[in-house]
Amino acid sequence: MNITKLIVLSGIFIMTTTLFGCASTPQREGFGEWIDDSMITSKVKTALLGDSAVSGLDIHVETFKGRVHLSGLVDSITEATKAEELVRDVKGVSLVKNNITVK
């Protein structure tokens, strides 16, 4: 009987620590959030590359918990603004930080 209790408690302990190991913190993403952010980054890059008014290859995209950070060099303020507008329209983006610099 004691061995059965020990096995059950050990199993519960292992499952609990595994679940907490996958949890996110304010500074670190959980695995599911990392996958979501990777998808958002892909969608953002696709949107930027798909619009001829924006040089998508010159814009760097980083995503953390749905917040997208844009950086890089573009030819005009209009292009930087257009890039930000495109990103805001991507599903899953909660915030856009535009640090794109005009050449």
N, C-alpha and C positions, 0 to 999 in steps of 0.2 A: 504494500500500500504506500509506504514512504517513497519507494522508487518511482511509482507512478506519479505521485505529487511532484517529485523532483523533476521528472521529465516534462510534465505539463508546465511547471513554473519556468523551467529552462526555455521551453519553446516560446512561452509568452514573453520572456525577457529578450530573447533573440529577435522576435518579431517587432517588439516595441523599439528596441535600439536601432533596428534596420529602418523602421519608418521615420524615426527622429533624425537619422542620418541623411535621409532624403529631403528633409524639410528645409525651407529657405529661411534666411535671416535677412535683415536689412542690407547687409553687405554682400551676401552670397545667395545665388539662385539655387533652387531645388532643380532636380533633373527635368521635371515637367515644364518648369518656367524656362529653362535653358532651351528646350525643344521649341516652345512657343516663341521665344525671342529669335531663334534661328529662322523660324518661318516668317516672322515679321520682317527681319532683315532681308530675307530673300524677296519678299513681296515689295519692299521698299526699293531695293536695287532694280527689280524688274520694272517698277513704275518709273524710276529715274532714267533707266536705259531706253524705255519705250516712248519717251517724249523727246522730240527733236529740239525742243526749246531749252533743254538741259543737257549739259555734258556729264552724263551719269558716271562715266569712267573717272572723272576728276573729283567725285564726291565720295568721301569715306563715310560709312554708316556703321554705327555701333548701337546695339539695343540691350537694355537692361530692364527687366520687369515691365516691358511695354513702353518704356521711355526711349525715344530714338534721339541719338546725338549725331548731327551732321557736321562734317568738317571737310576742308579741301579748298581748292582755288577755282573760281569761275570768272568769266569775262565781264559780268555785269551784275548789278544789284537786282535787276529784273530776273535774271537766271537764278540767283540765290533765293529770291522770294517765291518763284515758281516751284523750285525744288521743295521748299517747305510746304507749299500748298499741296503738292502731290503726296508728300509723306503724311500729312494730316488726313488725307482721304483713305489711307490704307487701314483696313480692318485690323483691330488689335492695338493700334498705336494710341497710347494714352496721353503722351506729351512729346513735343518736338523741341529740341534745343538746337538752334541753328547757329553754328559757329563757322559757317562758310565765309571765306574771305574773297573779296573781289581783287583781281590782279591789278 
